[in-house]
Amino acid sequence: MTDPTTDAVPALPTPDDVRGVLAGVLDPELHASIVDLGMVHDVAVGPNGDVTVKVALTTAGCPLRGQIGNEVRSKVAGLPGAGEVTVEYDEMTQAERSAVMQKARLRASQAAPPTEVPATTRVIAVGSGKGGVGKSSITANLAAALAARGLTVGVLDADIWGFSIPRMLGVQGRLAGEKAADGKGKILPATVDAPNGGCLRVVSMGLLVDDEDTALMWRGLILAKALEQFLVDVAWGDLDYLLIDMPPGTGDIQMALARLLPQAEMLVVTTPAIGAQKVAARVADMARRSYLKVLGVIENMSAFVAPDGSRHEIFGAGGGKRLAALTGAPLVGTVPIEPAVSRDGDAGKPVVLAHPDSDAARALTAIAEQVVTELLPPVEMAGCTARMLELLQPSTEHAAASGGRSPERSGRSGERPHETKAEPTEGEVEPASTGRHGGYPAEQRARPSKT
């Protein structure tokens, strides 16, 4: 007969038990479980309950190995039946390091803080591998061309060190602020009117400093925090598009963008030169590693067309095509060298508005046309569930007031319910058809035809 006062010997932990408890050990830098990150290479449990855990580190000299080891020992020692806990260290292979960073980037993008950019906004980041390829000029002109179609376009100058968007769009002064309903302060973007009822909303560090010539000597983490503030603390309002002028390269701001706006897509700008194309390929690779789609490639400064019509390929030829082939993204346009682009940018009026019949302006307008009609069309609210409910609400109230007779049932056969609208009463202004463009009537906005 068993003595009930005798303590039962706990069963030995299994390797699965050990891995389960190790899921609670987080990498101090990546803030993710070492199990999910694939850092637990092996778990062995001896016949007496002793446990050996082999942890793979990104580098053998990782300064956090002591902290991770202590966490592993503490967690495993708490398992019933566990004996002595030994932690051994291994070094990851290059493939394992790449896999860990991929998982970390994906996790970061999924845990991004909420921003003031509406979910229906199309976000396009304009990037380049190196400076001097005309990335900011492309951003300013694409934004202006989109706004000239009657769209509301945000422009975020994320090139914190090398801000130039305010000058190119003719924006002066400092950004203002307001207190939101929740009592928190919000930054108000500068507003620029565009043809056909369009609008540009601009935010740049150049609109926060006292002098355009002021140098900002900030480290990478502060730059990333500035980008976060521009996305979280700016009252952007409803936008069709948000164009982000990225700094050149693949640094902190690029990684912060992927975390904060995982819905962003990337336009990569290069020149025909092989050197610029090779560097730009790294930007496309960074975008894909960060789970951002590469929307397309733009070749800027493709050739100079002289007054006599002769073409001069000053920077070579074919860089855009080579980059498109390398990345598998489409070449969405080539923009020729034209003095008016620089001259109009310095004057604060993009060439697509100042000289719309110039070769460069026509090329940039054609790229904007591709974006709107093919690559990334604006989200049309009229057909979504939220819009249908909004339009059905007055009909439901009217039906209740008229004894339950629903207006849509009294309409023509086959008429969709959300097409029924109440006529405005005297003195009442009928709302704009989409309700997303600052109240401009629909006929003022040139939308692409649906084909």
C-alpha positions, -999 to +999 in steps of 0.1 A: +000+000+000+014+034-010+021+059+018+000+090+009+025+112+028+053+103+004+059+130-022+056+118-058+087+121-079+079+145-108+083+132-143+113+144-162+107+173-186+107+165-223+125+185-250+091+198-260+085+210-225+118+228-225+111+245-259+077+255-246+091+274-217+119+289-238+092+306-259+091+330-230+127+341-235+129+371-257+159+384-276+166+417-259+172+435-292+146+419-315+119+416-288+109+382-302+110+347-288+143+329-293+123+298-303+103+317-329+136+332-342+152+298-346+179+305-320+173+272-301+194+247-320+191+217-297+176+206-264+188+175-246+174+160-213+195+135-194+182+105-175+186+124-142+168+155-155+198+176-164+190+198-193+214+211-220+202+239-243+222+250-273+215+286-283+226+300-316+238+336-315+242+359-345+279+362-336+301+343-312+310+375-294+274+386-289+274+410-259+239+398-249+249+361-246+251+364-208+217+379-204+201+354-228+219+325-210+206+336-176+171+339-189+173+304-204+186+289-172+160+306-151+131+295-173+142+259-176+151+255-139+115+262-131+102+231-149+092+202-126+118+175-127+145+197-142+180+192-128+211+211-136+207+234-166+236+240-190+236+265-218+259+260-248+264+286-275+266+282-312+271+307-340+245+311-367+253+305-404+248+334-428+215+318-440+203+315-404+211+352-397+192+362-428+162+342-418+163+357-383+163+392-397+134+384-420+114+372-391+123+402-371+113+426-399+080+409-404+072+409-367+081+446-365+058+455-394+030+436-378+035+454-344+037+489-359+021+517-339-010+533-354-003+562-377-025+592-388-023+579-424-057+564-434-058+528-443-073+537-477-043+558-486-020+545-513+016+549-500+045+552-524+080+555-512+104+570-538+139+557-531+174+555-546+206+539-539+227+571-539+221+608-540+221+630-571+198+609-593+169+633-590+148+614-566+133+645-549+125+660-582+107+629-593+088+629-560+077+665-563+066+662-599+048+629-595+029+644-565+020+675-585+009+654-615-013+633-593-028+663-575-035+679-609-059+650-615-080+663-587-066+640-561-055+648-525-018+639-522+004+640-491+041+646-496+064+635-467+100+647-470+117+618-452+151+630-463+156+646-429+192+657-435+188+667-472+153+682-472+144+699-505+107+693-511+095+726-496+116+746-522+105+724-551+068+728-542+071+765-533+061+760-497+074+785-472+069+793-435+066+769-405+042+741-399+014+750-375-003+728-349-037+722-333-051+704-303-071+673-312-104+663-295-084+640-272-063+669-260-032+658-278-013+682-301-011+675-338+010+690-366-009+704-395+007+699-430+013+728-453-014+729-480-008+737-517-037+740-542-034+721-575-054+723-607-088+706-610-095+709-573-065+688-563-045+694-532-010+688-518-003+684-481+034+688-474+054+679-443+092+684-441+119+691-416+126+721-438+093+735-425+104+731-389+139+746-389+145+784-386+168+785-417+169+763-448+207+763-445+206+748-410+225+715-407+208+687-388+235+665-371+213+636-359+221+599-354+201+572-371+177+564-343+167+601-339+161+602-377+138+572-374+120+588-345+114+619-366+099+598-393+076+582-368+065+616-355+057+627-390+034+597-394+019+595-359+016+632-349+007+649-382-031+654-389-029+642-425-066+639-430-081+619-459-055+612-487-056+595-520-019+591-521+011+597-498+044+601-515+075+597-494+108+612-505+132+588-490+169+595-482+193+576-504+205+542-492+192+515-470+195+528-434+174+535-403+147+556-420+141+529-446+138+502-419+115+525-399+092+531-429+088+493-434+078+490-398+054+519-396+038+517-430+040+480-441+014+488-469+039+511-486+052+503-521+085+514-535+094+533-567+132+530-573+149+558-591+182+553-610+201+570-638+213+551-669+248+547-654+258+512-644+271+525-610+238+541-601+219+511-613+239+486-592+235+507-560+198+511-567+194+473-568+203+473-531+173+495-524+150+471-542+166+442-523+161+461-490+124+467-498+117+431-505+135+419-474+113+443-455+082+429-472+076+461-493+065+456-529+087+472-555+062+491-576+085+499-605+117+515-617+121+551-630+152+560-651+159+597-646+183+618-668+179+592-696+192+615-723+196+652-732+176+664-762+193+694-779+172+721-796+180+706-829+164+673-818+196+653-814+198+630-784+229+629-762+232+600-736+254+619-712+252+592-684+251+562-707+221+541-715+200+512-703+203+515-665+166+515-660+160+484-682+189+465-665+175+474-630+140+464-640+152+431-654+173+424-623+145+432-598+116+418-618+098+452-615+084+471-645+103+501-660+075+526-656+092+555-674+123+573-685+127+610-679+150+630-701+174+657-690+158+691-693+170+724-678+134+733-671+131+706-645+158+722-623+148+757-631+111+753-623+120+733-591+142+761-579+113+785-586+089+764-565+067+752-593+071+716-606+078+713-644+046+693-648+026+724-639+049+751-652+058+736-686+034+707-691+043+704-728+080+698-722+095+664-728+103+658-691+068+669-680+051+646-705+072+617-693+064+624-656+027+629-663+027+596-682+042+579-651+015+594-629-011+581-654+004+546-650+003+548-613-034+559-612-047+536-639-025+505-637+001+502-610-017+515-578-051+530-585-067+551-558-091+533-535-126+541-545-148+543-515-181+543-534-182+505-537-170+495-503-191+483-474-186+514-454-198+536-482-228+514-489-239+515-453-234+553-453-257+557-483-283+531-470-286+549-437-309+577-449-330+552-469-335+531-438-346+561-418-370+572-446-385+537-448-392+537-411-409+571-414-430+560-443-444+529-427-417+505-435-418+509-473-382+508-485-373+533-512-351+508-530-380+484-535-401+511-551-373+519-577-368+504-611-361+467-614-325+458-610-316+491-593-290+487-566-300+499-531-270+522-527-278+541-559-309+556-543-303+591-529-326+615-512-329+649-530-314+678-510-339+700-494-340+738-501-308+755-489-290+722-485-259+714-505-256+679-519-224+662-507-196+652-530-199+618-545-169+602-528-167+622-496-130+619-495-115+648-513-121+679-492-157+684-505-147+691-541-176+681-565-168+649-584-170+667-618-139+687-608-118+656-605-105+638-635-107+602-626-093+575-648-119+556-668-125+520-658-117+498-687 
